[in-house]
Amino acid sequence: MKESALYAKIVEWSEEDQCFVGSAPGLVYGGCHGDDEKEVFDQLCQIVDDIIDLYHKEGKPLPPPTAGRDLANSLQQIA
């Protein structure tokens, strides 16, 4: 398993920006955007990998994981 799997990745439509916006809560907010949902997700995955690499190169501890916290079901109760 890659370390990036420890972080939830969200791609959502932004009415304000009229495009898809990708973020990884706790790691990067508003990290990328575009017109194609899958391309934004792919770009977001690469950004998360790059950020994790930077943390390692700088000897900094990674933020706490956000995946595995049943995020999808938690969000479903909000809707």
VENJO-V505839 format. One record per run of one state. SS is the DSSP state (@ for helix, = for strand, . for the rest). FROM is the first residue (numbers start at 1). TO is the last residue. If there is no record, write none. Layout:
BEGIN
ss,from,to
SS,FROM,TO
SS,FROM,TO
END
This chain:
BEGIN
ss,from,to
.,1,2
@,3,6
.,7,9
=,10,14
.,15,18
=,19,24
.,25,27
=,28,34
.,35,36
@,37,57
.,58,70
@,71,78
.,79,79
END
